[in-house]
Amino acid sequence: MKVEIWSDIVCPFCYIGKRKFENALAQFAHRDDVEIVWRSFELDPEAKTQAAGNLNERLAAKYGRSVKWAKQMSDNMTQTAAEVGLHFDFDKAIPANTFRAHRLVHLAAQHGLQDAAKERLFKAYMEDGLNVDDVPTLQRLGTELGLPAEGVTRVLTSDEFAQDVRHDEYQARQIGVRGVPYFVFADKYAVSGAQPTELFQEVLEKVWDEFNPKPALQEISPAGGSCTVDGVCD
């Protein structure tokens, strides 16, 4: 069963949603038969990387609100993340364009490390205060993941996988994705947002049962003596 997940690396609910889905998957009997595919999505394709920026100030300016309001929003998100074992630190977060990082995730997919790359980039931005648009930083993270150093450098200093990112975003528009995270199960069912773990469990079971129906029982022996729920025995 394939599960495609559209997300952006600087989206806090995407990291929270990832963890909630993983918690559901850990309790799913057929988890080894689930293929997870991460799809690129940019919340702000025109975002400018601000290595010396302050995330709360940027949020306040974007929405025309106070820095105090933005700080409260960040604190609320940090508390929500803590409920699933994540440790966000928005005071260190560096506002960044994510296009280059998305291309790195596509390279990781070719080496069977896509999920690990997504996890590391989420953590880099949300918890470690790293610049996820900085080439040397991404080179280090890529090689730490086990990606070939020459491949990482080639991708980060070219436009390789650019079309792959754009295709993911095109697919998102085609199916009406307006926000992330956005989960698509078996090309048929969609779940939007960082939903509770219990909901993900229900969806996994529903989709699995639909595409892997249990065979109907067929009686092959002649009728024998039996008793019914009405109390009749013959």
N, C-alpha and C positions, 0 to 999 in steps of 0.2 A: 504494500500500500504506500503510495507516494503522498507526502505532505510538503507542499511548497509554502514558504514563508517569506513574504515581502517585508522588509524592514530597513531602517536607516541606523547607522552606527551611533549617531548622536541622539537617538530617540530613547529616552529612559524607559518608556513603557515597552519598547521592543526587547530590552534586556530583561525586564520583569516578566514579560510574556514568555520569553525563551525559558526562563527558569520554571514558570508554572507549567508550561507544556512538558518540559523534561520531567517534572515531578509526576505528571499524569502518565507519561510514557513509561516511567520506571515501574509503574503498577499494572501495566498493560501486558497481558500474557503473550501477545504476539509482537512484542516490541522489536525483536530481531528481524521481523519481516517488514518493518517500516523504513522507508527511504525518505530522508529529510533533504530538501533542496532549498537553499537560501537564495532569495531573489533580491536584486538591488532595488532600492527606492530612495530618492533624495527628497527630504522634506523641503529643502531650499537649495535647488540647483545653482542659484546665483550667490550662495553664501560666500563671504570672504573670510579667509582664515585670519584670525587675530591672535597672534602668538602672545601678545601682552594684554589681551582683552580680559574683561570681567563678564562672565556669563550673566549674572544677575542684572548688571547695567544694560547689557544688550537686550535681555528680555524686557526690561522696563521700557526701553526706548522703542522696541518693536510694537508693544501693545499700548504705549502711551500711558503707562502706569508708573508708580513709584518704585524705587529700588527696594524699599521695605516690602512692598507687595511681591516683587519677584523673589526676594529672599524667602518669604513665607511659602511661596509656591515650591521653591527648591527644597525647603525643609520638609514639606508635606510629602514630596516625592521620595526624599531620602528615607522617611519613615516607612512609606509603602514598600520600598525596596528592601528594607531591613527585615520585613515580614517573610521574605523568601530567601534570606541569607545573603543579600547583597549589601555592599557598603559604599554607597555613593558619596562623592565629595565634590559638590559643585563649586566650592570655593576655589578648587584647583583646576576645574574644567577649562579647556582652551577652545573657544569657538572655532570651528574649522569646517571647510568644505570637505565632503566625504567621497567625492568622485574617485580620487586616486585610491583610497582605501577599498572601495567597492571593487575596483579592478584587481586589487591584490587578493580579495576573497575569491574571485573567479580563477585566478592562478592556483590558489589553494585547492579549489575543487578538482582540478586536474590531477592533484596528488593525493586525493582522498582526505584532505585536511580542511575542508570548507567549514565544518562546524567548529573545529578548533580555532580557526582563524577568526570566525565571527565572535566567538567567546573572548578571544584575546583582545580584539579591537574594542568590543564593548567595555571590557575592564579597563583598557588603556584610557579611554575617554571618561567613563563614569567614575572610576575609582583612583586611577593613577595620575591623572592630570597630564597626560601625554598629548602631544599634537599629532592627531591622526591624519594630518595632511603633510607632515614633514617627511621628506624622502629618507634621510638617515634614520629617523625613528622607525619608519615602516620597514626599512631594510633590516634593522636589528630585530624587530618583531617577527618578520618573515623567516629569517634564518633560525631564530629561536624555535619556531614552530617546526622546523625541519625542511623548509622549502629550499631548493637549490639557490645559492647566493647569486649565481649569474642570472638565473631566471627572475629573481626578485628585482635585481637591478635593471634588467632589460624592460620589465613591465613598468617599473616606476619612472623610468626615463624615456618612455615612449607613449604611444596611445594604444598599446596592446590591450585587448579586452574592452576597449571603449564601446564598441558596437554591442558587446554582450550586455554591458550595463544598460545601454539604451534600449536594447530589446526587452530586458526585464521590465523597464519602465513603460515601454510601449504595451506590453502584456497587461501591466497593472491598469493602464488607462482603458484597455479593451474590456476588462472585466469590472470596471467601475471602482477601483480602489481609491478611496479618498483619504484614508489615514492608515497608519501602521502601528503595531504589527497587524498583518492580514494573513490568515492561514487558509489554504485551500487543500481540502482532503480529496484525493482520488479524482481530481478534476471535476468534482461535482458539488461538494459542500464547502461553504466558506464560514469562517469565524473571524470576526473583526475585533481587535483589541486584546489586551492582556486579561483574558477571562479567567475566572476561578479554575483551579486545577480540576475540580469535580466536573465542570462542564467539558473540559478537554477529554476527561476520561469517558464521559458519556458519548461524545462524538467519535472517539476512537472505536468504542465498542459498536456503535451504530453502523459506522461505515464498514468495519470489518465484517459484521454479520451480514450486511447487505451484499457485499462482494464475495463473501465466502459462506454461502448458506449451508446449513447442516442438511444432509440428505434425509428425505422422509423415510420413516421406518416402514418396512414391508413385512408383513407376517407371512412366514413360509410354512408354518406348521398347521395341521388341521385343528379346528376348534376343539378345545378340551373343556373339562369342568372348570367353572369359575364362578365367582361371586361379584355382583355389581354393587355400586354405591347405594342402590336402593334396598339392599338386603336380600336380593334374590340370588339363590345359589342353584345352579343346574348344570 
